[in-house]
Each structure stands twice: as structure tokens, then as C-alpha cells.
Amino acid sequence: MGQKINPLGFRLGTTQSHYSLWFSQPKNYSEGLQEDQKIRDCIKNYVQKNTKTSSGVEGIAHIEIQKRIDLIQVRIHMGFPKLLIENRPQGVEDLKRNVQKELNCANRKLNIAITRIEKPYGHPNILAEFIAGQLKSRVSFRKAMKKAIELTEQADTKGIQIQIAGRIDGKEIARVEWIREGRVPLQTIRAKIDYCAYTVRTIYGVLGIKIWIFRDEE
């Protein structure tokens, strides 16, 4: 069961919480969901255009959204927020204008805050971006996975599992390759597991990257 369900959804209400917090009537729920997706896409596109490290990592771990009647509060958890601020001194205000233009929310106030993550490579989204950058640079997938595990070990995690699927290294037949270091107890609900599924487009085709990181146990 642990490998057939999203590890975050499996643990909601126990060790995991929602990244979107708001209430709506059932008939308006789909509109609120689409609005959340627009906000996240707009932020990711802006950061992708204006922020890049040498390894190709944008550095967004996750985006939290809280909505009230007259306010939308967005908190971006980033591993390297300095890059956004240094490249564009008015980056947060510019980002805020872009999101407001996308949403057309004249009757609601929008607040955007950036939170810095102490150990960025302990988060699966940032780690997946690092592996994707290595694969695009035609680095061997085994070398990329081992380097990712080394970076994760520096973030004091208890275990990690990485899986890459597709036409790896340009082979004719698609296959799945995976590597695990430490413990990754997917069946245990009390285990705090961070998970992400990431798509990377290479010259050979689309590759899928999945990462499970075991943080702690209650």
C-alpha cells in the first residue's frame, strides 16, 4: 500500500498538513482550486525566468496559500532567496504585480512573503531540480543520483529513495532505475516522509523523477 498512494495524502492530518488553507462553498471549490494553481504557476514561471543557480536549481521547496474574504496570503519556501533579491532588488513587488495581473483580484489584498530554508537539499523538490539539471547536462544518471544522496546526507535526513524512469541515457527501451540510502518506511503513517514527482524534458524524451525523503518519526 505504501507504494500505491501519494505519501503526502496518506499522512494528511497526522504528520502532514495541507499547503492550501481556505474554505469555500462546494459550487465554488473548483474556482478556488484553479486560482491556487494559477498562483503557483505564475510564481514558478517568474522565479524560473529570474533565478537560476549554476546547477539549474530554482530553489522553491513549496508554496503555502491562505485565503480569507479580503486577503490572499502566499508564503514561498525557498532554498536560495538571495538570488531572487540580488538579481532584482524589487523582485517581491514585481512578483506581486505579476500574480495580481494573472488573478484580476481587485477586491482582495495580496501578500507575498519569502521564507528561507536552512538546508535546501533536504527537500525533494529542490533535489529533483538538481538531478534534472544534471540529466539535461548529460551527466550519468548514476553519478547524478549518488551526488544527490551526498547532498541529502548533509541535511541530516534519515533516509532517501530516488527513482528515475524513461529513456535513461538515450536507450531505446524505457526502464526504471532506483537507489536507496538509509530507511524509508513508506507503510508507517507516523513517519514524516517528504515526496515529489518531477518531470524533466531531455533531448531523448521525457524522464520522470520521484524522490522520497524520510525526515523523522513521531
N, C-alpha and C positions, 0 to 999 in steps of 0.2 A: 504493500500500500504506500509505503514511503516514497517510492519512485514513480507513482502514477498520479500524484496530486501536487499542485504548487505548494512548496514548503511554507510560503508566507500565508497563504489562505488556510492551510492546515492548522496553523497556530494562532490565528486571529482570536483575540480575547484571552489568550493565555500568556504567551511570551512575545507576541507581535501585536502591533496596533495599526490602524488604518493611516494611510498617508493623506487622505482627504477626509475632513470633518465638516459636515453640514447636513441639514435636514431639508426635505422638500416634499411636496405632495406627490403621490405616485404618478400623476399625469405629467408632472414637470421633471421627473427624475432623469429622463434621457437627455433633456436640455442641459441639466446641471453636469451630467457626465461628459457630454460633448464640450462643455465650457472648460472643464478641468483638462481635457485632452488638448484643447486649443492653447491653454496657458502653458502646459508642459512643452508642447511642440514649439511654441513661439520662443520660450526661454532657451530650449536646447539649440534651436537654429541660430539664435543671436550669439550664444556662447561659442557655438561651432565656428561662426564667422570671425569672431573677435578674440578667441582664446585658443591657443594650442601650445603644448609643450613640445620639446624635441622628440619625444616618444609618441606624439599624436594623441595624448590624453587630454580630454576636455575637463575632466575632474568633477563632474556632477555625480554625487552619490545617490541622492533622491531629492524630490521636491514635495514639500508639505503644503497643503492648501486648506485654509479655514475660511468658511463663508458665514457672514451674518447678513442681516437685511440690507444694511447700508455700507458694508465693508467686506473686502476680499483681502485676506492676509496670506501672503506667499512667503515661505521660507525655503531658500535654496541651500542645501548642504553641499559644500564644495571642498575639494581637497586642496586646490590651488587658487584661492580667490584673488591673490595678489596679481596674477596675470591679467585678470579682467580689469582690475582697478588701475594697474600700471599702463596697460595698453590704451585705455580710455578713462581718463580721470572722472568723467561724468557718466561712467558706464551704467551704474544702477538707475540713474534718472532716465537715461536713454532707453534702457531695457524696459523701464516702467511705461514710457510713452509708447513703445512698440506693442506691449501687451494691451494697453488701453485702446490703441487703434484697432487691434485684432478683435477685441471683445465688444467694442462700442458700448462700454458701460458708463454712460454719462451720469446716471443716478446713484452710482456706487463708488466709494473711495477704494483705491488700490494701494496696498502697502507691500513692498518687496524688501526682504532682508536677506543677507547672506551670512551663513554660519560656516566657520572654518572647521574642518575635520582634522583632528590631531594626527591620526595615522591613516592617510588616504588609501594606501594599498591593502588595508584590511577590509575594504568594501568591494563587493563583487562587481558593481557597475564600472568602477574606475579600473579594476583589474582586467575586466573584459575589454575595455577600450585600449589598455596597454597591449594585450595579446593581439587584438585586431590590428593595431599599428605595426606590430612585429610581422604578422602574416602578410600585410599589404607590402611590407618591405622585403618580402620573400625570404624571411628568416625561417629556418626549420621549425616545424610545429613543436617538436620535442624540446628544442632549445628554448622556445618561447614559453612553453608550459613550465619548464624547470626554473626559468628566470622568474616567472610569476610566483611560483611557490617560495622561492627565496625572498621575494619582496613581502609576501604574506607572513612569513615566519618572523620578520622584523616587526610586524604589527601585533605580536603576542596573541595569535589565534591558536585554537586547539586542534584544528584540522581543516583540510581543504580538499575538494574534489573538482577537477576540471575536465570537461568533455568537449571535444571538437568533432563535428560531423560535417560531411560533404566531400567534395573532390579535393582531399588534402594533398598538398604538394603537386597538384595538377594531374593526379592519377585518373585513369579512365573510369574506374569504378569507385563510386562513393562509399565511404566507410566511416566508422565511428572509432575514435581513439580517446582514451581517458587515462587520467593519472590521479592517484590519491596519496595524500600525506597526512598522517595523524588519524584521528577519529572523526567520522561524520555520521552520527546516529540519526538517520532520517525518520525512523519509526517512533522516536521518543518525542512526545509533544513538549515536554519541559526543556528540551534542548533548544537553545537560541540559534537558529540557522538563518543565515543571510543567503539569498538566492537571486540569480539573474539569468535571463536568456537574452543573448545579444546576437545580432546578425551583422556579418561583415561581408562586403562585396569585394571579391578579388578578381584578377584577370581570368581565372579559371572558372569562376562561378560564385555562388553564394555559399558561405560557410556559417554554421551555427555554433555558437559558443555558449555552454552552460557552466555556471560556477556555483558551487555550494561551499559556504564557509561556516564552520562550527565555531561560534564565539564563546559560549559559556553554557552552564547547566544550572537550573534552579533546584 
